[in-house]
Each structure stands twice: as C-alpha cells, then as structure tokens.
Amino acid sequence: MQRTCGNIYQTARKVAGLTQEQAAERLNVSVRSLADYEIGKTVPKDDIVCAMMRSYGTRWLGYQHLHQGNIRDGRSCSGGNIFRLGGYGW
C-alpha cells in the first residue's frame, strides 16, 4: 500500500544540511530507501524516524510523522513510547 507522506523527511534532511548520501550513511539505510521515503513511495519505520530526528536535530519531524498518521505500533526508539521519538523524552 503506497502512502503519501509529503516531503517532511526531505525537508528535515535539508534543514540539517545533509546530502542524501550523507544522511543514508548516518541512518544506516541505502540511498534508494531514503529517496523512497522522501518521495512518499514508502513510509519509514518509527526507529528510522527516531534516527532521523537525532541525526538531523529536528524534533518537529516526530510530530509531523505522527500527524500524518505514520505511526506503526506505538513503539519506537528501543521499544519506548512513540512520544519519546528521537530520545528527547517528551
């Protein structure tokens, strides 16, 4: 099932000043996977969003991810609550 996620993941990466190659390396994902997240072809799992938030320094990405209904199972970042996305401890 294809879901549209807009460009929140791309925007966050660009705010951090990273290329797709640099971001993919930090996130330990392929450049193709990152590109697919950024064009809305696939939705990243919560643990990837956590890693994006940490790597990009973008707290708002977690809120946007949730706002768009992309929550998987209510868990993320070492099995913690989704509201602790990125390890910020909200």
PDB file of N, CA, C and O in Angstrom:
ATOM      1  N   MET A   1       0.839  -1.183   0.000  1.00  0.00           N
ATOM      2  CA  MET A   1       0.000   0.000   0.000  1.00  0.00           C
ATOM      3  C   MET A   1       0.881   1.242   0.000  1.00  0.00           C
ATOM      4  O   MET A   1       1.704   1.415   0.898  1.00  0.00           O
ATOM      5  N   GLN A   2       0.722   2.085  -0.971  1.00  0.00           N
ATOM      6  CA  GLN A   2       1.508   3.296  -1.071  1.00  0.00           C
ATOM      7  C   GLN A   2       0.818   4.416  -0.316  1.00  0.00           C
ATOM      8  O   GLN A   2      -0.387   4.629  -0.452  1.00  0.00           O
ATOM      9  N   ARG A   3       1.608   5.136   0.488  1.00  0.00           N
ATOM     10  CA  ARG A   3       1.056   6.247   1.243  1.00  0.00           C
ATOM     11  C   ARG A   3       1.846   7.497   0.909  1.00  0.00           C
ATOM     12  O   ARG A   3       3.061   7.445   0.718  1.00  0.00           O
ATOM     13  N   THR A   4       1.161   8.597   0.842  1.00  0.00           N
ATOM     14  CA  THR A   4       1.828   9.850   0.566  1.00  0.00           C
ATOM     15  C   THR A   4       2.226  10.491   1.874  1.00  0.00           C
ATOM     16  O   THR A   4       1.395  10.676   2.762  1.00  0.00           O
ATOM     17  N   CYS A   5       3.496  10.829   1.996  1.00  0.00           N
ATOM     18  CA  CYS A   5       3.973  11.464   3.219  1.00  0.00           C
ATOM     19  C   CYS A   5       4.465  12.868   2.971  1.00  0.00           C
ATOM     20  O   CYS A   5       5.071  13.462   3.862  1.00  0.00           O
ATOM     21  N   GLY A   6       4.238  13.410   1.824  1.00  0.00           N
ATOM     22  CA  GLY A   6       4.763  14.736   1.552  1.00  0.00           C
ATOM     23  C   GLY A   6       6.274  14.706   1.532  1.00  0.00           C
ATOM     24  O   GLY A   6       6.875  13.688   1.187  1.00  0.00           O
ATOM     25  N   ASN A   7       6.880  15.793   1.892  1.00  0.00           N
ATOM     26  CA  ASN A   7       8.327  15.891   1.866  1.00  0.00           C
ATOM     27  C   ASN A   7       8.905  16.162   3.245  1.00  0.00           C
ATOM     28  O   ASN A   7       9.969  16.775   3.338  1.00  0.00           O
ATOM     29  N   ILE A   8       8.259  15.738   4.313  1.00  0.00           N
ATOM     30  CA  ILE A   8       8.761  16.056   5.650  1.00  0.00           C
ATOM     31  C   ILE A   8      10.138  15.472   5.891  1.00  0.00           C
ATOM     32  O   ILE A   8      10.959  16.094   6.565  1.00  0.00           O
ATOM     33  N   TYR A   9      10.407  14.306   5.364  1.00  0.00           N
ATOM     34  CA  TYR A   9      11.696  13.651   5.585  1.00  0.00           C
ATOM     35  C   TYR A   9      12.794  14.365   4.784  1.00  0.00           C
ATOM     36  O   TYR A   9      13.913  14.536   5.266  1.00  0.00           O
ATOM     37  N   GLN A  10      12.463  14.772   3.575  1.00  0.00           N
ATOM     38  CA  GLN A  10      13.412  15.519   2.753  1.00  0.00           C
ATOM     39  C   GLN A  10      13.676  16.898   3.360  1.00  0.00           C
ATOM     40  O   GLN A  10      14.823  17.341   3.428  1.00  0.00           O
ATOM     41  N   THR A  11      12.624  17.566   3.794  1.00  0.00           N
ATOM     42  CA  THR A  11      12.778  18.883   4.402  1.00  0.00           C
ATOM     43  C   THR A  11      13.681  18.813   5.624  1.00  0.00           C
ATOM     44  O   THR A  11      14.560  19.656   5.802  1.00  0.00           O
ATOM     45  N   ALA A  12      13.463  17.804   6.467  1.00  0.00           N
ATOM     46  CA  ALA A  12      14.284  17.649   7.674  1.00  0.00           C
ATOM     47  C   ALA A  12      15.748  17.433   7.306  1.00  0.00           C
ATOM     48  O   ALA A  12      16.639  18.014   7.925  1.00  0.00           O
ATOM     49  N   ARG A  13      15.990  16.613   6.317  1.00  0.00           N
ATOM     50  CA  ARG A  13      17.373  16.362   5.885  1.00  0.00           C
ATOM     51  C   ARG A  13      18.018  17.634   5.372  1.00  0.00           C
ATOM     52  O   ARG A  13      19.165  17.933   5.704  1.00  0.00           O
ATOM     53  N   LYS A  14      17.287  18.383   4.565  1.00  0.00           N
ATOM     54  CA  LYS A  14      17.842  19.615   4.006  1.00  0.00           C
ATOM     55  C   LYS A  14      18.079  20.669   5.083  1.00  0.00           C
ATOM     56  O   LYS A  14      19.056  21.415   5.012  1.00  0.00           O
ATOM     57  N   VAL A  15      17.200  20.738   6.075  1.00  0.00           N
ATOM     58  CA  VAL A  15      17.403  21.658   7.202  1.00  0.00           C
ATOM     59  C   VAL A  15      18.718  21.329   7.911  1.00  0.00           C
ATOM     60  O   VAL A  15      19.424  22.224   8.376  1.00  0.00           O
ATOM     61  N   ALA A  16      19.034  20.048   7.985  1.00  0.00           N
ATOM     62  CA  ALA A  16      20.280  19.610   8.620  1.00  0.00           C
ATOM     63  C   ALA A  16      21.492  19.846   7.732  1.00  0.00           C
ATOM     64  O   ALA A  16      22.627  19.704   8.188  1.00  0.00           O
ATOM     65  N   GLY A  17      21.270  20.204   6.472  1.00  0.00           N
ATOM     66  CA  GLY A  17      22.367  20.481   5.561  1.00  0.00           C
ATOM     67  C   GLY A  17      23.089  19.243   5.069  1.00  0.00           C
ATOM     68  O   GLY A  17      24.283  19.285   4.775  1.00  0.00           O
ATOM     69  N   LEU A  18      22.352  18.130   4.982  1.00  0.00           N
ATOM     70  CA  LEU A  18      22.951  16.860   4.559  1.00  0.00           C
ATOM     71  C   LEU A  18      22.504  16.473   3.156  1.00  0.00           C
ATOM     72  O   LEU A  18      21.378  16.754   2.747  1.00  0.00           O
ATOM     73  N   THR A  19      23.398  15.828   2.434  1.00  0.00           N
ATOM     74  CA  THR A  19      23.023  15.222   1.161  1.00  0.00           C
ATOM     75  C   THR A  19      22.328  13.896   1.463  1.00  0.00           C
ATOM     76  O   THR A  19      22.378  13.403   2.590  1.00  0.00           O
ATOM     77  N   GLN A  20      21.687  13.330   0.457  1.00  0.00           N
ATOM     78  CA  GLN A  20      21.074  12.016   0.653  1.00  0.00           C
ATOM     79  C   GLN A  20      22.130  10.981   1.009  1.00  0.00           C
ATOM     80  O   GLN A  20      21.890  10.111   1.846  1.00  0.00           O
ATOM     81  N   GLU A  21      23.274  11.065   0.392  1.00  0.00           N
ATOM     82  CA  GLU A  21      24.343  10.103   0.671  1.00  0.00           C
ATOM     83  C   GLU A  21      24.817  10.202   2.119  1.00  0.00           C
ATOM     84  O   GLU A  21      24.991   9.184   2.789  1.00  0.00           O
ATOM     85  N   GLN A  22      25.025  11.430   2.599  1.00  0.00           N
ATOM     86  CA  GLN A  22      25.469  11.627   3.982  1.00  0.00           C
ATOM     87  C   GLN A  22      24.406  11.139   4.966  1.00  0.00           C
ATOM     88  O   GLN A  22      24.718  10.465   5.947  1.00  0.00           O
ATOM     89  N   ALA A  23      23.157  11.484   4.696  1.00  0.00           N
ATOM     90  CA  ALA A  23      22.069  11.087   5.588  1.00  0.00           C
ATOM     91  C   ALA A  23      21.904   9.574   5.602  1.00  0.00           C
ATOM     92  O   ALA A  23      21.746   8.977   6.667  1.00  0.00           O
ATOM     93  N   ALA A  24      21.938   8.952   4.434  1.00  0.00           N
ATOM     94  CA  ALA A  24      21.774   7.498   4.359  1.00  0.00           C
ATOM     95  C   ALA A  24      22.860   6.795   5.165  1.00  0.00           C
ATOM     96  O   ALA A  24      22.590   5.808   5.849  1.00  0.00           O
ATOM     97  N   GLU A  25      24.079   7.299   5.086  1.00  0.00           N
ATOM     98  CA  GLU A  25      25.178   6.699   5.846  1.00  0.00           C
ATOM     99  C   GLU A  25      24.932   6.840   7.350  1.00  0.00           C
ATOM    100  O   GLU A  25      25.133   5.886   8.102  1.00  0.00           O
ATOM    101  N   ARG A  26      24.503   8.013   7.786  1.00  0.00           N
ATOM    102  CA  ARG A  26      24.215   8.228   9.212  1.00  0.00           C
ATOM    103  C   ARG A  26      23.075   7.344   9.706  1.00  0.00           C
ATOM    104  O   ARG A  26      23.085   6.881  10.847  1.00  0.00           O
ATOM    105  N   LEU A  27      22.096   7.118   8.839  1.00  0.00           N
ATOM    106  CA  LEU A  27      20.906   6.358   9.216  1.00  0.00           C
ATOM    107  C   LEU A  27      21.073   4.862   9.006  1.00  0.00           C
ATOM    108  O   LEU A  27      20.230   4.068   9.424  1.00  0.00           O
ATOM    109  N   ASN A  28      22.160   4.486   8.361  1.00  0.00           N
ATOM    110  CA  ASN A  28      22.424   3.079   8.046  1.00  0.00           C
ATOM    111  C   ASN A  28      21.317   2.478   7.161  1.00  0.00           C
ATOM    112  O   ASN A  28      20.850   1.360   7.381  1.00  0.00           O
ATOM    113  N   VAL A  29      20.921   3.263   6.161  1.00  0.00           N
ATOM    114  CA  VAL A  29      19.956   2.810   5.157  1.00  0.00           C
ATOM    115  C   VAL A  29      20.563   3.092   3.784  1.00  0.00           C
ATOM    116  O   VAL A  29      21.521   3.858   3.672  1.00  0.00           O
ATOM    117  N   SER A  30      20.020   2.488   2.762  1.00  0.00           N
ATOM    118  CA  SER A  30      20.503   2.755   1.408  1.00  0.00           C
ATOM    119  C   SER A  30      20.007   4.126   0.941  1.00  0.00           C
ATOM    120  O   SER A  30      18.999   4.635   1.430  1.00  0.00           O
ATOM    121  N   VAL A  31      20.723   4.702   0.002  1.00  0.00           N
ATOM    122  CA  VAL A  31      20.299   5.969  -0.591  1.00  0.00           C
ATOM    123  C   VAL A  31      18.939   5.780  -1.257  1.00  0.00           C
ATOM    124  O   VAL A  31      18.094   6.674  -1.212  1.00  0.00           O
ATOM    125  N   ARG A  32      18.728   4.617  -1.876  1.00  0.00           N
ATOM    126  CA  ARG A  32      17.443   4.331  -2.527  1.00  0.00           C
ATOM    127  C   ARG A  32      16.297   4.338  -1.508  1.00  0.00           C
ATOM    128  O   ARG A  32      15.234   4.897  -1.777  1.00  0.00           O
ATOM    129  N   SER A  33      16.511   3.721  -0.346  1.00  0.00           N
ATOM    130  CA  SER A  33      15.467   3.720   0.698  1.00  0.00           C
ATOM    131  C   SER A  33      15.152   5.135   1.150  1.00  0.00           C
ATOM    132  O   SER A  33      13.986   5.507   1.288  1.00  0.00           O
ATOM    133  N   LEU A  34      16.196   5.922   1.380  1.00  0.00           N
ATOM    134  CA  LEU A  34      15.986   7.303   1.811  1.00  0.00           C
ATOM    135  C   LEU A  34      15.236   8.083   0.739  1.00  0.00           C
ATOM    136  O   LEU A  34      14.322   8.844   1.054  1.00  0.00           O
ATOM    137  N   ALA A  35      15.609   7.902  -0.510  1.00  0.00           N
ATOM    138  CA  ALA A  35      14.910   8.578  -1.607  1.00  0.00           C
ATOM    139  C   ALA A  35      13.441   8.162  -1.649  1.00  0.00           C
ATOM    140  O   ALA A  35      12.569   8.996  -1.892  1.00  0.00           O
ATOM    141  N   ASP A  36      13.166   6.888  -1.415  1.00  0.00           N
ATOM    142  CA  ASP A  36      11.782   6.405  -1.401  1.00  0.00           C
ATOM    143  C   ASP A  36      10.975   7.045  -0.276  1.00  0.00           C
ATOM    144  O   ASP A  36       9.799   7.356  -0.460  1.00  0.00           O
ATOM    145  N   TYR A  37      11.597   7.246   0.894  1.00  0.00           N
ATOM    146  CA  TYR A  37      10.904   7.947   1.990  1.00  0.00           C
ATOM    147  C   TYR A  37      10.591   9.379   1.566  1.00  0.00           C
ATOM    148  O   TYR A  37       9.505   9.898   1.824  1.00  0.00           O
ATOM    149  N   GLU A  38      11.554   9.995   0.920  1.00  0.00           N
ATOM    150  CA  GLU A  38      11.433  11.411   0.584  1.00  0.00           C
ATOM    151  C   GLU A  38      10.449  11.692  -0.544  1.00  0.00           C
ATOM    152  O   GLU A  38       9.939  12.808  -0.650  1.00  0.00           O
ATOM    153  N   ILE A  39      10.176  10.710  -1.381  1.00  0.00           N
ATOM    154  CA  ILE A  39       9.178  10.920  -2.445  1.00  0.00           C
ATOM    155  C   ILE A  39       7.822  10.326  -2.078  1.00  0.00           C
ATOM    156  O   ILE A  39       6.868  10.419  -2.851  1.00  0.00           O
ATOM    157  N   GLY A  40       7.741   9.718  -0.903  1.00  0.00           N
ATOM    158  CA  GLY A  40       6.465   9.167  -0.456  1.00  0.00           C
ATOM    159  C   GLY A  40       6.166   7.782  -0.970  1.00  0.00           C
ATOM    160  O   GLY A  40       5.040   7.302  -0.833  1.00  0.00           O
ATOM    161  N   LYS A  41       7.148   7.128  -1.561  1.00  0.00           N
ATOM    162  CA  LYS A  41       6.931   5.768  -2.065  1.00  0.00           C
ATOM    163  C   LYS A  41       6.776   4.783  -0.919  1.00  0.00           C
ATOM    164  O   LYS A  41       5.951   3.871  -0.976  1.00  0.00           O
ATOM    165  N   THR A  42       7.573   4.976   0.120  1.00  0.00           N
ATOM    166  CA  THR A  42       7.449   4.162   1.334  1.00  0.00           C
ATOM    167  C   THR A  42       7.510   5.074   2.551  1.00  0.00           C
ATOM    168  O   THR A  42       8.025   6.190   2.482  1.00  0.00           O
ATOM    169  N   VAL A  43       6.982   4.587   3.655  1.00  0.00           N
ATOM    170  CA  VAL A  43       6.991   5.328   4.915  1.00  0.00           C
ATOM    171  C   VAL A  43       8.043   4.701   5.818  1.00  0.00           C
ATOM    172  O   VAL A  43       8.031   3.488   6.027  1.00  0.00           O
ATOM    173  N   PRO A  44       8.955   5.511   6.358  1.00  0.00           N
ATOM    174  CA  PRO A  44       9.976   4.930   7.233  1.00  0.00           C
ATOM    175  C   PRO A  44       9.370   4.401   8.520  1.00  0.00           C
ATOM    176  O   PRO A  44       8.393   4.944   9.035  1.00  0.00           O
ATOM    177  N   LYS A  45       9.965   3.335   9.030  1.00  0.00           N
ATOM    178  CA  LYS A  45       9.538   2.799  10.322  1.00  0.00           C
ATOM    179  C   LYS A  45       9.914   3.791  11.409  1.00  0.00           C
ATOM    180  O   LYS A  45      10.773   4.652  11.217  1.00  0.00           O
ATOM    181  N   ASP A  46       9.262   3.658  12.542  1.00  0.00           N
ATOM    182  CA  ASP A  46       9.471   4.588  13.646  1.00  0.00           C
ATOM    183  C   ASP A  46      10.931   4.671  14.084  1.00  0.00           C
ATOM    184  O   ASP A  46      11.411   5.754  14.418  1.00  0.00           O
ATOM    185  N   ASP A  47      11.644   3.545  14.086  1.00  0.00           N
ATOM    186  CA  ASP A  47      13.043   3.593  14.522  1.00  0.00           C
ATOM    187  C   ASP A  47      13.897   4.398  13.549  1.00  0.00           C
ATOM    188  O   ASP A  47      14.874   5.021  13.965  1.00  0.00           O
ATOM    189  N   ILE A  48      13.552   4.398  12.272  1.00  0.00           N
ATOM    190  CA  ILE A  48      14.271   5.210  11.293  1.00  0.00           C
ATOM    191  C   ILE A  48      13.961   6.685  11.528  1.00  0.00           C
ATOM    192  O   ILE A  48      14.849   7.532  11.432  1.00  0.00           O
ATOM    193  N   VAL A  49      12.702   6.992  11.836  1.00  0.00           N
ATOM    194  CA  VAL A  49      12.336   8.376  12.135  1.00  0.00           C
ATOM    195  C   VAL A  49      13.078   8.855  13.380  1.00  0.00           C
ATOM    196  O   VAL A  49      13.522  10.002  13.432  1.00  0.00           O
ATOM    197  N   CYS A  50      13.216   7.995  14.374  1.00  0.00           N
ATOM    198  CA  CYS A  50      13.987   8.345  15.574  1.00  0.00           C
ATOM    199  C   CYS A  50      15.422   8.698  15.197  1.00  0.00           C
ATOM    200  O   CYS A  50      15.975   9.693  15.664  1.00  0.00           O
ATOM    201  N   ALA A  51      16.008   7.872  14.351  1.00  0.00           N
ATOM    202  CA  ALA A  51      17.380   8.120  13.913  1.00  0.00           C
ATOM    203  C   ALA A  51      17.467   9.423  13.109  1.00  0.00           C
ATOM    204  O   ALA A  51      18.435  10.172  13.240  1.00  0.00           O
ATOM    205  N   MET A  52      16.460   9.689  12.284  1.00  0.00           N
ATOM    206  CA  MET A  52      16.434  10.943  11.531  1.00  0.00           C
ATOM    207  C   MET A  52      16.397  12.128  12.483  1.00  0.00           C
ATOM    208  O   MET A  52      17.137  13.096  12.307  1.00  0.00           O
ATOM    209  N   MET A  53      15.536  12.052  13.487  1.00  0.00           N
ATOM    210  CA  MET A  53      15.409  13.154  14.431  1.00  0.00           C
ATOM    211  C   MET A  53      16.731  13.420  15.139  1.00  0.00           C
ATOM    212  O   MET A  53      17.131  14.573  15.305  1.00  0.00           O
ATOM    213  N   ARG A  54      17.401  12.365  15.552  1.00  0.00           N
ATOM    214  CA  ARG A  54      18.693  12.525  16.232  1.00  0.00           C
ATOM    215  C   ARG A  54      19.750  13.068  15.277  1.00  0.00           C
ATOM    216  O   ARG A  54      20.463  14.016  15.606  1.00  0.00           O
ATOM    217  N   SER A  55      19.848  12.467  14.098  1.00  0.00           N
ATOM    218  CA  SER A  55      20.875  12.861  13.133  1.00  0.00           C
ATOM    219  C   SER A  55      20.651  14.255  12.567  1.00  0.00           C
ATOM    220  O   SER A  55      21.604  14.999  12.336  1.00  0.00           O
ATOM    221  N   TYR A  56      19.392  14.604  12.345  1.00  0.00           N
ATOM    222  CA  TYR A  56      19.073  15.883  11.729  1.00  0.00           C
ATOM    223  C   TYR A  56      18.860  16.992  12.758  1.00  0.00           C
ATOM    224  O   TYR A  56      18.896  18.172  12.412  1.00  0.00           O
ATOM    225  N   GLY A  57      18.638  16.620  14.024  1.00  0.00           N
ATOM    226  CA  GLY A  57      18.357  17.626  15.050  1.00  0.00           C
ATOM    227  C   GLY A  57      17.015  18.305  14.839  1.00  0.00           C
ATOM    228  O   GLY A  57      16.874  19.511  15.039  1.00  0.00           O
ATOM    229  N   THR A  58      16.022  17.505  14.428  1.00  0.00           N
ATOM    230  CA  THR A  58      14.706  18.056  14.076  1.00  0.00           C
ATOM    231  C   THR A  58      13.606  17.394  14.902  1.00  0.00           C
ATOM    232  O   THR A  58      13.028  16.392  14.481  1.00  0.00           O
ATOM    233  N   ARG A  59      13.321  17.952  16.072  1.00  0.00           N
ATOM    234  CA  ARG A  59      12.239  17.425  16.916  1.00  0.00           C
ATOM    235  C   ARG A  59      10.900  17.402  16.182  1.00  0.00           C
ATOM    236  O   ARG A  59      10.118  16.461  16.314  1.00  0.00           O
ATOM    237  N   TRP A  60      10.658  18.447  15.413  1.00  0.00           N
ATOM    238  CA  TRP A  60       9.362  18.582  14.751  1.00  0.00           C
ATOM    239  C   TRP A  60       9.058  17.421  13.810  1.00  0.00           C
ATOM    240  O   TRP A  60       7.893  17.162  13.508  1.00  0.00           O
ATOM    241  N   LEU A  61      10.087  16.723  13.345  1.00  0.00           N
ATOM    242  CA  LEU A  61       9.859  15.612  12.419  1.00  0.00           C
ATOM    243  C   LEU A  61       8.998  14.524  13.071  1.00  0.00           C
ATOM    244  O   LEU A  61       8.147  13.930  12.409  1.00  0.00           O
ATOM    245  N   GLY A  62       9.212  14.262  14.355  1.00  0.00           N
ATOM    246  CA  GLY A  62       8.403  13.272  15.057  1.00  0.00           C
ATOM    247  C   GLY A  62       6.934  13.659  15.101  1.00  0.00           C
ATOM    248  O   GLY A  62       6.056  12.822  14.890  1.00  0.00           O
ATOM    249  N   TYR A  63       6.674  14.928  15.375  1.00  0.00           N
ATOM    250  CA  TYR A  63       5.291  15.407  15.389  1.00  0.00           C
ATOM    251  C   TYR A  63       4.655  15.300  14.016  1.00  0.00           C
ATOM    252  O   TYR A  63       3.506  14.879  13.888  1.00  0.00           O
ATOM    253  N   GLN A  64       5.402  15.682  12.989  1.00  0.00           N
ATOM    254  CA  GLN A  64       4.865  15.598  11.635  1.00  0.00           C
ATOM    255  C   GLN A  64       4.601  14.148  11.228  1.00  0.00           C
ATOM    256  O   GLN A  64       3.591  13.842  10.595  1.00  0.00           O
ATOM    257  N   HIS A  65       5.516  13.274  11.596  1.00  0.00           N
ATOM    258  CA  HIS A  65       5.360  11.843  11.308  1.00  0.00           C
ATOM    259  C   HIS A  65       4.077  11.317  11.942  1.00  0.00           C
ATOM    260  O   HIS A  65       3.307  10.594  11.309  1.00  0.00           O
ATOM    261  N   LEU A  66       3.860  11.689  13.197  1.00  0.00           N
ATOM    262  CA  LEU A  66       2.636  11.272  13.889  1.00  0.00           C
ATOM    263  C   LEU A  66       1.395  11.926  13.286  1.00  0.00           C
ATOM    264  O   LEU A  66       0.369  11.274  13.088  1.00  0.00           O
ATOM    265  N   HIS A  67       1.502  13.214  13.001  1.00  0.00           N
ATOM    266  CA  HIS A  67       0.378  13.976  12.459  1.00  0.00           C
ATOM    267  C   HIS A  67      -0.129  13.372  11.155  1.00  0.00           C
ATOM    268  O   HIS A  67      -1.329  13.390  10.882  1.00  0.00           O
ATOM    269  N   GLN A  68       0.780  12.842  10.357  1.00  0.00           N
ATOM    270  CA  GLN A  68       0.386  12.269   9.078  1.00  0.00           C
ATOM    271  C   GLN A  68      -0.102  10.829   9.217  1.00  0.00           C
ATOM    272  O   GLN A  68      -0.383  10.162   8.221  1.00  0.00           O
ATOM    273  N   GLY A  69      -0.198  10.362  10.445  1.00  0.00           N
ATOM    274  CA  GLY A  69      -0.747   9.028  10.661  1.00  0.00           C
ATOM    275  C   GLY A  69       0.210   7.909  10.335  1.00  0.00           C
ATOM    276  O   GLY A  69      -0.216   6.805   9.999  1.00  0.00           O
ATOM    277  N   ASN A  70       1.506   8.180  10.431  1.00  0.00           N
ATOM    278  CA  ASN A  70       2.501   7.191  10.054  1.00  0.00           C
ATOM    279  C   ASN A  70       2.938   6.306  11.205  1.00  0.00           C
ATOM    280  O   ASN A  70       3.887   5.536  11.060  1.00  0.00           O
ATOM    281  N   ILE A  71       2.279   6.395  12.330  1.00  0.00           N
ATOM    282  CA  ILE A  71       2.641   5.581  13.486  1.00  0.00           C
ATOM    283  C   ILE A  71       2.407   4.109  13.167  1.00  0.00           C
ATOM    284  O   ILE A  71       1.385   3.747  12.583  1.00  0.00           O
ATOM    285  N   ARG A  72       3.342   3.279  13.549  1.00  0.00           N
ATOM    286  CA  ARG A  72       3.248   1.843  13.265  1.00  0.00           C
ATOM    287  C   ARG A  72       2.543   1.099  14.393  1.00  0.00           C
ATOM    288  O   ARG A  72       1.409   0.648  14.234  1.00  0.00           O
ATOM    289  N   ASP A  73       3.216   0.973  15.524  1.00  0.00           N
ATOM    290  CA  ASP A  73       2.661   0.167  16.606  1.00  0.00           C
ATOM    291  C   ASP A  73       2.719   0.873  17.959  1.00  0.00           C
ATOM    292  O   ASP A  73       2.532   0.242  18.999  1.00  0.00           O
ATOM    293  N   GLY A  74       2.976   2.167  17.946  1.00  0.00           N
ATOM    294  CA  GLY A  74       3.033   2.922  19.187  1.00  0.00           C
ATOM    295  C   GLY A  74       4.356   2.784  19.908  1.00  0.00           C
ATOM    296  O   GLY A  74       4.517   3.292  21.018  1.00  0.00           O
ATOM    297  N   ARG A  75       5.296   2.109  19.295  1.00  0.00           N
ATOM    298  CA  ARG A  75       6.601   1.937  19.924  1.00  0.00           C
ATOM    299  C   ARG A  75       7.678   2.455  18.988  1.00  0.00           C
ATOM    300  O   ARG A  75       7.536   2.450  17.766  1.00  0.00           O
ATOM    301  N   SER A  76       8.734   2.891  19.593  1.00  0.00           N
ATOM    302  CA  SER A  76       9.878   3.332  18.809  1.00  0.00           C
ATOM    303  C   SER A  76      11.058   3.513  19.734  1.00  0.00           C
ATOM    304  O   SER A  76      10.908   3.466  20.955  1.00  0.00           O
ATOM    305  N   CYS A  77      12.225   3.720  19.165  1.00  0.00           N
ATOM    306  CA  CYS A  77      13.428   4.016  19.947  1.00  0.00           C
ATOM    307  C   CYS A  77      13.580   3.087  21.136  1.00  0.00           C
ATOM    308  O   CYS A  77      13.295   3.469  22.270  1.00  0.00           O
ATOM    309  N   SER A  78      14.019   1.891  20.883  1.00  0.00           N
ATOM    310  CA  SER A  78      14.260   0.889  21.928  1.00  0.00           C
ATOM    311  C   SER A  78      12.978   0.459  22.622  1.00  0.00           C
ATOM    312  O   SER A  78      12.991   0.151  23.814  1.00  0.00           O
ATOM    313  N   GLY A  79      11.876   0.435  21.893  1.00  0.00           N
ATOM    314  CA  GLY A  79      10.624  -0.056  22.447  1.00  0.00           C
ATOM    315  C   GLY A  79       9.898   0.928  23.345  1.00  0.00           C
ATOM    316  O   GLY A  79       8.908   0.567  23.982  1.00  0.00           O
ATOM    317  N   GLY A  80      10.372   2.161  23.407  1.00  0.00           N
ATOM    318  CA  GLY A  80       9.726   3.166  24.256  1.00  0.00           C
ATOM    319  C   GLY A  80       8.461   3.703  23.630  1.00  0.00           C
ATOM    320  O   GLY A  80       8.078   3.306  22.530  1.00  0.00           O
ATOM    321  N   ASN A  81       7.825   4.597  24.332  1.00  0.00           N
ATOM    322  CA  ASN A  81       6.607   5.230  23.868  1.00  0.00           C
ATOM    323  C   ASN A  81       6.896   6.091  22.644  1.00  0.00           C
ATOM    324  O   ASN A  81       7.965   6.694  22.547  1.00  0.00           O
ATOM    325  N   ILE A  82       5.961   6.151  21.720  1.00  0.00           N
ATOM    326  CA  ILE A  82       6.129   6.918  20.488  1.00  0.00           C
ATOM    327  C   ILE A  82       6.416   8.382  20.779  1.00  0.00           C
ATOM    328  O   ILE A  82       7.082   9.038  19.978  1.00  0.00           O
ATOM    329  N   PHE A  83       5.944   8.909  21.881  1.00  0.00           N
ATOM    330  CA  PHE A  83       6.175  10.307  22.209  1.00  0.00           C
ATOM    331  C   PHE A  83       7.591  10.556  22.703  1.00  0.00           C
ATOM    332  O   PHE A  83       7.959  11.694  22.993  1.00  0.00           O
ATOM    333  N   ARG A  84       8.379   9.507  22.798  1.00  0.00           N
ATOM    334  CA  ARG A  84       9.797   9.659  23.113  1.00  0.00           C
ATOM    335  C   ARG A  84      10.638   9.560  21.851  1.00  0.00           C
ATOM    336  O   ARG A  84      11.844   9.320  21.909  1.00  0.00           O
ATOM    337  N   LEU A  85       9.984   9.748  20.712  1.00  0.00           N
ATOM    338  CA  LEU A  85      10.676   9.698  19.432  1.00  0.00           C
ATOM    339  C   LEU A  85      11.957  10.507  19.480  1.00  0.00           C
ATOM    340  O   LEU A  85      11.970  11.649  19.938  1.00  0.00           O
ATOM    341  N   GLY A  86      13.007   9.917  19.013  1.00  0.00           N
ATOM    342  CA  GLY A  86      14.265  10.626  18.924  1.00  0.00           C
ATOM    343  C   GLY A  86      15.016  10.689  20.225  1.00  0.00           C
ATOM    344  O   GLY A  86      16.099  11.272  20.275  1.00  0.00           O
ATOM    345  N   GLY A  87      14.478  10.104  21.295  1.00  0.00           N
ATOM    346  CA  GLY A  87      15.183  10.106  22.564  1.00  0.00           C
ATOM    347  C   GLY A  87      15.086  11.423  23.297  1.00  0.00           C
ATOM    348  O   GLY A  87      15.881  11.683  24.200  1.00  0.00           O
ATOM    349  N   TYR A  88      14.124  12.269  22.929  1.00  0.00           N
ATOM    350  CA  TYR A  88      14.005  13.575  23.578  1.00  0.00           C
ATOM    351  C   TYR A  88      13.258  13.493  24.903  1.00  0.00           C
ATOM    352  O   TYR A  88      13.295  14.442  25.687  1.00  0.00           O
ATOM    353  N   GLY A  89      12.581  12.375  25.170  1.00  0.00           N
ATOM    354  CA  GLY A  89      11.928  12.186  26.459  1.00  0.00           C
ATOM    355  C   GLY A  89      10.727  13.051  26.725  1.00  0.00           C
ATOM    356  O   GLY A  89      10.549  13.542  27.841  1.00  0.00           O
ATOM    357  N   TRP A  90       9.880  13.252  25.702  1.00  0.00           N
ATOM    358  CA  TRP A  90       8.677  14.061  25.910  1.00  0.00           C
ATOM    359  C   TRP A  90       7.681  13.332  26.755  1.00  0.00           C
ATOM    360  O   TRP A  90       6.605  13.860  27.036  1.00  0.00           O
TER     361      TRP A  90
END
